Every structure is written in structure tokens, then in C-alpha cells.
Amino acid sequence: MSHNIFLIGDIVLDVSLKGTADDNKLRLGGICHAARALWALDANYQIGYFAPEYLNQAIEDYVSKHRCSRVTKLGNVLGAPY
């Protein structure tokens, strides 16, 4: 399947709070949810994202494992509760 899709948006840190017996769950959210869907469809896609600087390496690692053909950081998010 051949697609040329360019996702643009923010990437956030999603936190799922669980009960006291379980650990909280952290994962990349925002356009990473759409990236997982495109990966599952075997689509050719690229990402342009905004995120806090401390997430850069985790984002690069994550999308490389989900066959993103190109990753471009469009800007830093400052002062938001990410």
C-alpha cells in the first residue's frame, strides 16, 4: 500500500492513572496515536511535530520503530503541562 501522508501536530506525554495495585502507564500521545494507525496500515508517512525538548529522543526512537519515513521537529512547546 503506498500513501504519502504528512502528519502535523503536537506530541504529548499521556498518563493513564491506575489503581493503587498497578503502576501508572506513560506513553507518547497526540499525533503518535495516528502514527500507530498508519504503521498498522503499512502506510508511507512523515511527521512534523511540536513537543517539549525533553521528549525529542523518545519521539525519534518511537517513530523509527513505527516505520516513519521522515521526522521533522517544527517547534518547542514551552510552559505547558506536558
C-alpha positions as CSV (number, residue, x, y, z in Angstrom):
1,M,0.0,0.0,0.0
2,S,1.5,3.3,-1.0
3,H,0.5,6.6,0.7
4,N,2.2,9.9,1.1
5,I,0.8,11.3,4.3
6,F,2.3,14.1,6.4
7,L,1.1,14.3,10.0
8,I,1.4,17.6,11.7
9,G,0.6,18.2,15.3
10,D,1.8,18.0,18.9
11,I,3.2,15.1,20.7
12,V,2.4,14.9,24.4
13,L,3.0,12.6,27.3
14,D,-0.2,10.6,28.1
15,V,-0.5,9.3,31.6
16,S,-3.1,6.7,32.5
17,L,-3.7,6.6,36.2
18,K,-4.5,3.2,37.6
19,G,-5.5,1.8,41.0
20,T,-3.1,1.6,43.9
21,A,-2.1,-2.0,43.0
22,D,-1.0,-1.1,39.4
23,D,1.7,1.2,38.1
24,N,0.7,4.3,36.2
25,K,1.1,4.0,32.4
26,L,3.1,6.6,30.4
27,R,3.2,6.7,26.6
28,L,3.5,9.2,23.8
29,G,0.2,10.7,22.7
30,G,-1.0,13.4,20.4
31,I,-0.2,12.5,16.8
32,C,1.6,9.3,17.9
33,H,-1.8,7.7,18.1
34,A,-2.4,8.4,14.4
35,A,1.2,7.3,13.6
36,R,0.4,3.9,15.2
37,A,-2.7,3.6,12.9
38,L,-0.7,4.5,9.8
39,W,2.0,2.0,10.8
40,A,-0.6,-0.7,11.2
41,L,-1.9,0.1,7.7
42,D,1.6,-0.1,6.3
43,A,1.3,3.5,5.0
44,N,4.2,5.7,3.9
45,Y,4.0,8.7,6.3
46,Q,6.1,11.5,7.7
47,I,5.7,13.5,10.9
48,G,6.1,17.2,11.6
49,Y,5.7,17.8,15.4
50,F,5.7,20.3,18.2
51,A,6.8,19.0,21.6
52,P,8.8,19.9,24.7
53,E,12.5,19.4,24.2
54,Y,12.9,16.7,26.8
55,L,10.8,14.3,24.6
56,N,12.9,14.7,21.5
57,Q,14.9,11.5,21.8
58,A,11.9,9.4,22.9
59,I,10.0,10.6,19.9
60,E,12.8,9.9,17.5
61,D,13.2,6.4,18.9
62,Y,9.4,5.7,18.9
63,V,8.7,6.8,15.3
64,S,11.7,5.0,14.0
65,K,10.2,1.7,15.3
66,H,6.9,2.5,13.6
67,R,8.4,3.0,10.1
68,C,8.0,6.7,9.9
69,S,10.0,7.8,6.8
70,R,10.9,11.3,8.0
71,V,10.6,13.2,11.3
72,T,10.8,17.0,11.5
73,K,10.6,19.0,14.7
74,L,8.6,22.1,13.9
75,G,8.9,23.8,17.3
76,N,9.4,23.5,21.0
77,V,6.5,23.7,23.4
78,L,7.3,25.8,26.4
79,G,5.4,26.2,29.7
80,A,2.7,23.8,29.0
81,P,1.9,20.8,31.3
82,Y,3.4,18.2,29.0
